[in-house]
């Protein structure tokens, strides 16, 4: 992934006291039997309450596989860490989308090579054109803020291919 290779990482983010309190309240509300932990199903409900979507089987499996086998589910501390990481990732994706949108001056949902060059000239004016071309050649941006190298022809296909020489990120409504 390009951003990882460049050393860019989501910044550590801390919840406000009111947000932290909300997470604890959601945990307690979903801990129906007051065991001090969330079952797989209760975790899914908590994610729906906090993020507005039901986690996939793969996501739920990944979370449950990380839980201490000596407990009956996800403890409050683990839950808060999971929620914090999900919130960081969400904010990072939003930041990437915001940056992309700022450089998509023609509101097309993709960047041409010329758009890409103009964007880099604004944020890194001393960067050589050779490096800009190399980055553009290897990076495409797809839905959800995923940055991939050399994507397969149908990767991120939303029914409107940006075509050769373009980097694609459909606009969200």
Buried (B, 14 or more C-beta within 10 A) or exposed (E): EBBEEEEEEBEEEEBEEEBBEBBBEBBBEBBEEEEEBBBBEBBBBBBBBBEEEEBEEEBBEEBBEEBEEEEBBBBBEBBBEBBBEBBBEBEBBEEBBEBBBEBBEEEBBBBBBEBBBEBBEEEEEEEEEEEBBEBBEEBBBBBEBBBBEEBEEEEBEEEEEBEEEBBBBBEEE
